[in-house]
């Protein structure tokens, strides 16, 4: 990979993990809903969250957050949620909702010291850059390609193209790192180098699969 001058990182599962163990909904979803509707059936939360995930999976672009929350609330027998409840669900959480994997900051330091340009390419809602600023890592990146802002999701070529545009390099000089092998394969088909990060895999792993960011050796 001696020709690589830039790295495009996915966010969740690569650089960050969710506080509380899940990405969606927010870790305090049950508490917020229960504070507004104390009589809500707690046994319905699992099926409501599953319905919300199906809603997210069915969208070709990043889903509208209000529509996503309404989908889950309807499953909780709350068909007409108050504006106050919806606002609270969409407001920033008190305290961090994501945290860095331990290997992230040392790798970002090493890549920056080597003159490697970096960007983030993530299927997520706007606000990720602010979260990364809160984690004190936003300054490592030349920019953020965010699906909600671009109106498309990986593997749409526009996501990758924006990531490489941000670092000012052509695809063949960029490495794309993601925890989804299908999204890595799509990047490779577009001319990028690619690595799949599987933090749960046991070595030895197949070519193109790594288990830690430390394995990004440029």
ABEGO torsion letter per residue (X at the ends): XAABABBBBBABGAABBBBGGBAOBBAAAAAAAAAABAABBAAAAAAAAAAAAAAAAABABBBBAAAAAAAAAAAAGBABBBAAAAAAAABBBBEBABBBBAAAAAAAAAAAAAGBBBBBBBBBBBGAAAAAAAAGAAAABAEBBBAAAAGBBOABAAAAAAAAAAAGBBAAABBBBBABAAAAAAAAAAGBBBBBBBAABBOBBBBGBBABAAABBX
